[in-house]
Amino acid sequence: MNALVDKFGDKIAVLGFPCNQFGHQMNETEGEFLNTLTHVRPGRGFEPKMDLFSKVMVNGSHAHPLFKLLRSELKYPMDDDETKDSKGNGAADVDVLVLPRGNFDNTTVVPWSPVTRTDLEWNFCKFIIDKDGIPIQRFSRFFPTTGLAAHIEKLL
């Protein structure tokens, strides 16, 4: 995301919303989150150039209103190659909601309810919203962040 900020500067706003609904990968407190980014993942002194918000829920009955809106407007990811199966699991990336976890007997655990067809499937889902606040496109977690540049350029 930093590369997008570097490329487009103040022509765009990049917003990050941490969430702990996916594999409990975001167990840090609000105060620990930036240190984790800087020193652990991705580490090596990383400093986000985007606006980061407090942790939110993106799915289920307690989902943040922004994500309820985004999911109602953009029900599914619309990656450039909607047939791509990057994990070799027999399903296109845009169709996969939750993948089995190898360390859990290949079972699937979803810690929210209700589960709906429009749920965000994992961390790093990406949305493009135009200058008027209209949701334009939703991308899966597998879509490369660098690929967003071409879609952003079309809107500018």
Order of alpha helices (4+ residues) and beta strands (2+ residues): alpha-beta-alpha-beta-alpha-beta-beta-alpha
